[in-house]
Structures are given as structure tokens and as C-alpha cells.
Amino acid sequence: MRHQVAGYKLGRKKDQRIALRRMLINQLFEHERIQTTRAKALAIRGDAERLITLARNSAKGSDTDKVNARRTAAARLSNPEIVKKLFEDIGPRFESRNGGYTRMFRLGPRLGDSAEMVLLELVED
């Protein structure tokens, strides 16, 4: 029984799951919207929002806090350009927002396997 076990397995082993999440979050921050299955969107939504909060809160911290925040984000993301965009563009954009940085639109079932598809995008004020 899997009582109170957090997270989504997504039918993959641990290293494949980590790579998939990292790639999807990179794509979300790069394009600011992605089309994916509902299960994958729910799996990455919390991680993406935590990274945005980290970038948003680091702007008020000291220089040491800023460096530590960038290193924490770089450990989660694999592309330094995406880390730079997160801290210089995405984080300051949500300065006045207290969470809820992403939005999901249901698109209906995919034709091949009837998987529920969604559009996951960053909210624009």
C-alpha cells in the first residue's frame, strides 16, 4: 500500500523521472507555456512554483543569499541560461504575487492513447 507517499512515479525509474521533470521545467521557463499530459503537469507544477518563489525572494536578500539561491536553482535546472532568465525576468515579474504562478487549461484527450492533455503556462498579470 502507498499510503501518504508523495509524488508521481509517471511509469519511470527514479533517474528517468528526475530527467523528465528537469526537462519539463526547463521548457516551461524557456517558452513560458508547454503542452503535456495532466499527470506530468501536476508532477512539475509544485517544483516550478517553488523555484519561482526562490527567485522572487532572493531579490530582497543579501549577496550571499542571492548566490545561494542561484546555486539551488542551478542544481534543479540544467541550463545556466534558464537560471539567468528565472532570476532576471520571471522572478521580478511575480514580485507582488503571493503564489499561484502557473495555470492549467484542459485541452481534452490525446488522439493516440486518450491521455488527458493540458496547457501549463505562467500566469500573466
Sequence and secondary structure as in RCSB ss.txt:
>XXXX:A:sequence
MRHQVAGYKLGRKKDQRIALRRMLINQLFEHERIQTTRAKALAIRGDAERLITLARNSAKGSDTDKVNARRTAAA
RLSNPEIVKKLFEDIGPRFESRNGGYTRMFRLGPRLGDSAEMVLLELVED
>XXXX:A:secstr
  TT  S  TTS HHHHHHHHHHHHHHHHHHSEEEEEHHHHHHHHHHHHHHHHHHHHHTTS HHHHHHHHHHHHH
H S HHHHHHIIIIIHHHTTT  S  EEEEEEEE TTT  EEEEEEE   
